[in-house]
Amino acid sequence: MKRLLIVAHTPSPNTQRLRDAAERGATHRDIEAIEVVVKAPLEAGPDDVLNCDAILLGTTENLGYMSGALKDFFDRSYYPVLAKRQGLPCALYVRAGHDGTGTRRAVEGIVTGLRWRWVQEPLILRGEWKQGFEAQVEELGLYLAAGLDAGVL
């Protein structure tokens, strides 16, 4: 069985809804052979990355950067996984009150250094809260898990 790791920062009810949507998509009834592990960034670490087959990252935009919690996850995990998880399929969603550009750039820089492999462009959820945000993140979780399940990731 393959494992999808979801590491998402959820400081508000809306960001919790996004993480739940990612998990809901990844655990869709048509996905058969994927174990989904959901952790907050401060609870996740190198062992989680070493034991997954793909990772979905979720963060808020904080002062034009990723959340401190996600940065902490990267700080603790970077060197222990660097040589061991190159090519790891990954995806990202950003809940951005503004444009999300700095947040995206920051995460992309770390992912490039880790040599992980983007399976889709980062999803930036900009501006005021919209009901459609949940559906977009659910679809992202579904596609990532379905790709693992089908063996194309």
BASE-442068 format. One record per residue: residue in three letters; x, y, z of N, C-alpha, C, O in turn. Coordinates in steps of 0.02 Angstrom, whole numbers, plus 50000, padded with zeros to 5 digits. Example, Ala and Ser with C-alpha at 12.3 -4.5 7.8 and 13.67 -1.06 7.14 Angstrom:
 badren   n.X   n.Y   n.Z  ca.X  ca.Y  ca.Z   c.X   c.Y   c.Z   o.X   o.Y   o.Z
    Ala 50660 49716 50390 50615 49775 50390 50660 49835 50390 50712 49834 50423
    Ser 50642 49888 50354 50684 49947 50357 50645 50002 50394 50670 50057 50402
This chain:
 badren   n.X   n.Y   n.Z  ca.X  ca.Y  ca.Z   c.X   c.Y   c.Z   o.X   o.Y   o.Z
    Met 50042 49941 50000 50000 50000 50000 50045 50062 50000 50094 50066 50037
    Lys 50027 50110 49958 50065 50173 49955 50036 50223 50005 49978 50219 50024
    Arg 50079 50270 50025 50060 50318 50077 50066 50390 50050 50117 50410 50023
    Leu 50011 50427 50059 50010 50498 50045 50012 50535 50111 49970 50524 50154
    Leu 50061 50579 50118 50068 50620 50178 50040 50689 50164 50061 50722 50115
    Ile 49994 50712 50205 49968 50780 50201 49994 50818 50262 49980 50800 50319
    Val 50033 50870 50249 50061 50913 50302 50032 50982 50290 50049 51017 50242
    Ala 49986 51002 50335 49951 51065 50324 49944 51105 50388 49927 51077 50441
    His 49958 51169 50383 49950 51215 50439 49878 51240 50441 49852 51263 50390
    Thr 49846 51234 50499 49774 51251 50504 49760 51296 50564 49731 51274 50613
    Pro 49779 51360 50560 49769 51404 50617 49698 51432 50624 49684 51468 50672
    Ser 49654 51417 50577 49586 51445 50579 49536 51392 50558 49555 51341 50529
    Pro 49472 51404 50572 49421 51357 50549 49422 51347 50473 49411 51291 50449
    Asn 49434 51400 50435 49434 51393 50362 49494 51351 50338 49486 51310 50292
    Thr 49552 51360 50368 49609 51320 50347 49601 51248 50370 49627 51202 50337
    Gln 49566 51237 50425 49549 51168 50445 49503 51137 50393 49510 51078 50377
    Arg 49456 51176 50367 49411 51151 50315 49450 51131 50253 49434 51082 50220
    Leu 49502 51169 50237 49544 51152 50179 49581 51087 50190 49582 51044 50146
    Arg 49610 51078 50249 49645 51016 50263 49597 50956 50261 49613 50903 50234
    Asp 49538 50966 50289 49487 50913 50287 49467 50897 50215 49456 50839 50198
    Ala 49463 50948 50174 49446 50938 50103 49501 50898 50068 49486 50854 50027
    Ala 49563 50914 50082 49619 50876 50052 49614 50802 50072 49623 50758 50030
    Glu 49601 50790 50135 49595 50721 50159 49534 50686 50128 49538 50628 50108
    Arg 49479 50722 50123 49418 50694 50093 49432 50673 50020 49411 50620 49999
    Gly 49466 50716 49983 49482 50698 49914 49529 50639 49910 49519 50594 49869
    Ala 49579 50637 49953 49628 50583 49951 49600 50517 49973 49627 50464 49956
    Thr 49546 50518 50011 49515 50456 50035 49451 50440 49998 49408 50403 50023
    His 49443 50467 49939 49384 50455 49898 49372 50379 49892 49419 50340 49890
    Arg 49310 50360 49889 49292 50288 49888 49322 50250 49829 49329 50189 49832
    Asp 49339 50284 49774 49368 50250 49717 49444 50240 49722 49474 50206 49680
    Ile 49474 50268 49773 49545 50259 49786 49553 50198 49831 49527 50196 49886
    Glu 49588 50148 49806 49588 50084 49841 49650 50069 49883 49644 50043 49938
    Ala 49708 50086 49858 49769 50061 49890 49814 50117 49916 49875 50113 49912
    Ile 49782 50169 49944 49821 50225 49969 49804 50236 50043 49746 50243 50062
    Glu 49856 50238 50083 49848 50257 50153 49862 50332 50157 49913 50355 50131
    Val 49818 50368 50189 49825 50440 50195 49843 50456 50268 49807 50437 50314
    Val 49898 50491 50276 49920 50513 50342 49918 50589 50343 49948 50622 50301
    Val 49882 50617 50391 49873 50689 50397 49906 50713 50461 49891 50688 50515
    Lys 49951 50762 50454 49986 50788 50512 49993 50864 50507 49999 50892 50453
    Ala 49993 50895 50565 50011 50965 50570 50086 50970 50560 50122 50924 50577
    Pro 50110 51026 50533 50182 51032 50521 50226 51022 50584 50280 50995 50579
    Leu 50202 51044 50641 50242 51037 50702 50243 50965 50727 50284 50948 50770
    Glu 50198 50922 50702 50196 50852 50721 50231 50807 50670 50250 50751 50686
    Ala 50239 50831 50609 50270 50792 50556 50346 50802 50557 50371 50853 50581
    Gly 50381 50752 50531 50453 50757 50530 50485 50713 50478 50450 50686 50435
    Pro 50550 50705 50481 50586 50667 50430 50561 50596 50421 50558 50571 50365
    Asp 50545 50562 50475 50521 50493 50468 50457 50489 50427 50448 50442 50388
    Asp 50414 50538 50436 50352 50539 50396 50368 50546 50322 50337 50513 50280
    Val 50415 50589 50305 50435 50599 50235 50468 50536 50208 50455 50516 50151
    Leu 50511 50506 50247 50547 50446 50224 50499 50387 50212 50515 50342 50174
    Asn 50442 50389 50245 50394 50334 50240 50333 50349 50198 50282 50315 50203
    Cys 50337 50401 50156 50280 50416 50113 50301 50409 50040 50360 50409 50023
    Asp 50250 50404 49997 50262 50398 49925 50245 50463 49887 50262 50470 49829
    Ala 50212 50509 49922 50196 50575 49894 50177 50620 49953 50158 50596 50006
    Ile 50183 50685 49943 50168 50732 49997 50127 50790 49969 50140 50817 49915
    Leu 50077 50809 50008 50036 50868 49993 50047 50918 50050 50035 50902 50108
    Leu 50070 50977 50032 50085 51029 50081 50031 51082 50079 50007 51101 50025
    Gly 50011 51106 50138 49963 51160 50142 49988 51213 50191 50011 51196 50245
    Thr 49983 51275 50171 50007 51329 50214 49965 51392 50205 49931 51401 50154
    Thr 49969 51434 50255 49942 51500 50249 49997 51546 50224 50056 51531 50229
    Glu 49977 51603 50198 50023 51656 50181 50032 51699 50243 49984 51729 50267
    Asn 50093 51702 50268 50107 51741 50328 50160 51793 50312 50219 51776 50303
    Leu 50141 51856 50309 50188 51910 50294 50226 51896 50229 50286 51910 50224
    Gly 50190 51870 50179 50221 51856 50115 50264 51794 50114 50305 51786 50068
    Tyr 50257 51751 50163 50299 51691 50169 50255 51633 50191 50196 51643 50207
    Met 50283 51573 50193 50246 51516 50219 50237 51522 50294 50270 51564 50326
    Ser 50194 51482 50322 50185 51483 50395 50249 51463 50430 50289 51424 50403
    Gly 50260 51489 50489 50318 51469 50529 50318 51395 50544 50371 51364 50548
    Ala 50258 51367 50552 50253 51295 50566 50278 51254 50507 50315 51205 50517
    Leu 50260 51272 50446 50284 51234 50388 50359 51244 50380 50395 51197 50363
    Lys 50383 51305 50391 50455 51317 50388 50492 51274 50439 50546 51248 50424
    Asp 50465 51268 50499 50494 51225 50550 50497 51152 50527 50547 51118 50538
    Phe 50443 51129 50495 50443 51061 50467 50500 51052 50418 50536 51002 50420
    Phe 50508 51100 50373 50563 51096 50324 50631 51099 50359 50677 51062 50341
    Asp 50638 51142 50408 50701 51149 50444 50722 51083 50477 50780 51064 50475
    Arg 50674 51048 50506 50689 50984 50541 50697 50926 50493 50730 50876 50509
    Ser 50668 50931 50434 50667 50874 50388 50718 50879 50331 50737 50827 50304
    Tyr 50739 50938 50314 50778 50949 50253 50838 50902 50247 50840 50860 50202
    Tyr 50885 50907 50292 50946 50867 50285 50936 50792 50296 50967 50752 50261
    Pro 50893 50772 50343 50882 50700 50351 50851 50665 50290 50859 50605 50281
    Val 50814 50703 50248 50781 50672 50190 50814 50690 50123 50797 50660 50072
    Leu 50860 50737 50124 50888 50765 50062 50911 50713 50013 50890 50714 49955
    Ala 50953 50668 50033 50982 50619 49986 50937 50557 49978 50948 50517 49933
    Lys 50887 50550 50021 50847 50489 50021 50779 50495 49987 50749 50443 49970
    Arg 50753 50556 49977 50686 50562 49949 50684 50606 49886 50633 50637 49872
    Gln 50738 50608 49849 50738 50646 49787 50686 50616 49739 50679 50555 49735
    Gly 50651 50659 49704 50599 50636 49658 50531 50625 49690 50484 50604 49656
    Leu 50525 50640 49755 50461 50630 49790 50407 50673 49757 50414 50734 49752
    Pro 50352 50643 49735 50297 50682 49706 50267 50728 49759 50253 50706 49815
    Cys 50256 50791 49741 50229 50838 49789 50181 50886 49756 50182 50896 49696
    Ala 50139 50916 49799 50093 50968 49778 50085 51016 49836 50102 51000 49893
    Leu 50059 51075 49822 50053 51128 49872 49989 51167 49861 49969 51181 49805
    Tyr 49956 51184 49917 49904 51235 49915 49921 51288 49966 49946 51274 50020
    Val 49905 51351 49948 49919 51408 49990 49855 51447 50000 49822 51467 49951
    Arg 49837 51458 50062 49781 51503 50078 49810 51573 50086 49840 51588 50137
    Ala 49801 51614 50035 49834 51679 50032 49783 51735 50038 49738 51741 49997
    Gly 49791 51775 50088 49748 51834 50095 49765 51886 50043 49723 51928 50025
    His 49826 51884 50018 49848 51931 49965 49860 51892 49901 49813 51860 49875
    Asp 49921 51893 49874 49931 51859 49810 49967 51792 49815 49966 51754 49767
    Gly 49999 51777 49871 50031 51712 49880 50098 51703 49845 50128 51650 49850
    Thr 50121 51754 49809 50182 51748 49769 50243 51731 49811 50281 51686 49795
    Gly 50254 51768 49866 50311 51756 49908 50309 51687 49941 50360 51654 49948
    Thr 50249 51667 49961 50240 51601 49993 50257 51546 49943 50295 51500 49959
    Arg 50230 51552 49884 50244 51503 49831 50319 51499 49817 50347 51444 49814
    Arg 50350 51556 49807 50422 51558 49792 50463 51525 49847 50509 51487 49833
    Ala 50445 51539 49910 50483 51511 49966 50478 51435 49968 50529 51401 49975
    Val 50418 51409 49960 50410 51335 49960 50443 51305 49899 50476 51253 49904
    Glu 50435 51336 49841 50467 51310 49780 50543 51307 49788 50574 51260 49764
    Gly 50572 51356 49821 50644 51355 49831 50667 51296 49873 50718 51264 49857
    Ile 50630 51281 49925 50648 51224 49968 50637 51159 49930 50679 51114 49933
    Val 50580 51154 49896 50565 51092 49858 50617 51081 49803 50636 51024 49790
    Thr 50639 51134 49771 50692 51127 49721 50756 51101 49753 50788 51057 49725
    Gly 50773 51127 49810 50833 51103 49846 50827 51030 49865 50877 50993 49863
    Leu 50768 51009 49884 50757 50938 49902 50753 50893 49841 50758 50832 49847
    Arg 50746 50923 49783 50738 50887 49719 50674 50844 49718 50673 50790 49689
    Trp 50622 50871 49750 50557 50839 49745 50527 50857 49677 50551 50903 49644
    Arg 50476 50821 49657 50447 50829 49591 50375 50855 49596 50331 50821 49623
    Trp 50364 50914 49569 50296 50942 49568 50252 50900 49523 50271 50885 49466
    Val 50193 50882 49546 50146 50845 49504 50093 50891 49475 50054 50871 49431
    Gln 50092 50952 49500 50046 51003 49474 50070 51071 49500 50105 51075 49550
    Glu 50050 51122 49465 50066 51191 49486 50037 51202 49556 49983 51178 49571
    Pro 50072 51239 49599 50043 51256 49664 49975 51290 49657 49965 51332 49613
    Leu 49930 51272 49701 49863 51300 49702 49862 51358 49751 49873 51348 49811
    Ile 49850 51418 49726 49849 51478 49767 49777 51500 49775 49744 51518 49726
    Leu 49752 51500 49836 49683 51519 49852 49685 51591 49877 49695 51603 49937
    Arg 49675 51639 49832 49686 51710 49845 49625 51747 49870 49568 51730 49854
    Gly 49639 51798 49910 49587 51846 49929 49540 51823 49983 49556 51779 50023
    Glu 49481 51853 49983 49430 51836 50032 49409 51762 50023 49415 51734 49969
    Trp 49386 51732 50077 49365 51662 50076 49309 51652 50025 49261 51690 50022
    Lys 49316 51598 49986 49265 51579 49937 49247 51506 49948 49291 51465 49963
    Gln 49184 51490 49942 49162 51421 49952 49197 51373 49905 49208 51315 49924
    Gly 49216 51395 49846 49249 51351 49798 49319 51329 49818 49346 51282 49788
    Phe 49349 51361 49868 49415 51342 49890 49417 51269 49912 49463 51232 49895
    Glu 49367 51249 49950 49366 51180 49975 49365 51130 49918 49401 51080 49920
    Ala 49324 51142 49868 49318 51096 49811 49385 51092 49774 49404 51038 49751
    Gln 49420 51148 49768 49485 51147 49733 49536 51105 49771 49573 51066 49741
    Val 49537 51112 49836 49585 51073 49876 49565 51000 49879 49608 50955 49878
    Glu 49501 50986 49882 49478 50917 49880 49499 50883 49815 49522 50826 49815
    Glu 49491 50919 49760 49512 50893 49694 49587 50880 49693 49610 50830 49665
    Leu 49626 50925 49722 49698 50917 49725 49716 50853 49763 49757 50814 49740
    Gly 49685 50842 49821 49697 50781 49859 49676 50719 49820 49712 50668 49821
    Leu 49620 50722 49786 49596 50666 49746 49645 50649 49690 49663 50591 49681
    Tyr 49667 50699 49653 49712 50687 49597 49779 50659 49620 49807 50615 49587
    Leu 49804 50684 49675 49868 50659 49701 49861 50586 49721 49903 50544 49704
    Ala 49808 50570 49758 49798 50500 49780 49782 50455 49720 49806 50398 49718
    Ala 49743 50478 49673 49726 50438 49614 49788 50425 49573 49796 50369 49548
    Gly 49832 50473 49566 49895 50463 49529 49939 50411 49563 49969 50369 49529
    Leu 49942 50413 49629 49979 50361 49666 49947 50293 49656 49981 50244 49643
    Asp 49881 50291 49663 49844 50229 49658 49852 50198 49588 49857 50137 49582
    Ala 49854 50240 49537 49861 50215 49468 49933 50199 49449 49947 50170 49397
    Gly 49979 50219 49492 50050 50206 49479 50082 50253 49430 50135 50238 49402
    Val 50052 50313 49419 50081 50360 49372 50123 50413 49408 50155 50454 49375
    Leu 50124 50413 49474 50166 50460 49511 50224 50424 49543 50265 50455 49577
